[in-house]
């Protein structure tokens, strides 16, 4: 059987595959535990910081650049 990657989750008792897969008896498996996704509050804080930084970078005092102002590198 070729090596494949399948999504799965732990339901508190067992590891459950998130998609069907026919595994042969005694198939060898490697299990990798992933870091939990960031908390929603943390994600919101990072999004807010990014929006704040972008508004400073592209604020009302930022000059408008034309194609003539852009120099090739």
For each residue, the residues with C-beta under 8 A, 3 or more apart:
1: 4 24 27
2:
3:
4: 1 21
5:
6: 17 18 19 21
7: 17 18 19
8: 15 16 17 18
9: 15 16 18
10: 14 15 16
11: 14 16
12:
13:
14: 10 11
15: 8 9 10 31
16: 8 9 10 11
17: 6 7 8 20 21
18: 6 7 8 9
19: 6 7
20: 17
21: 4 6 17
22:
23: 27 29
24: 1 27
25:
26:
27: 1 23 24
28:
29: 23
30:
31: 15
32:
33:
34:
35:
36:
37:
38: 42 43 46
39: 42 43
40: 43 44
41: 44 45
42: 38 39 45 46
43: 38 39 40 46 47
44: 40 41 47 48
45: 41 42 48 49
46: 38 42 43 49 50
47: 43 44 50 51
48: 44 45 51 52
49: 45 46 52 53
50: 46 47 53 54
51: 47 48 54 55
52: 48 49 55 56
53: 49 50 56 57
54: 50 51 57 58
55: 51 52 58 59
56: 52 53 59
57: 53 54 62
58: 54 55 62
59: 55 56 62
60:
61:
62: 57 58 59
63:
64:
65: 69 70
66: 69 70
67: 70
68:
69: 65 66
70: 65 66 67
71:
72:
73:
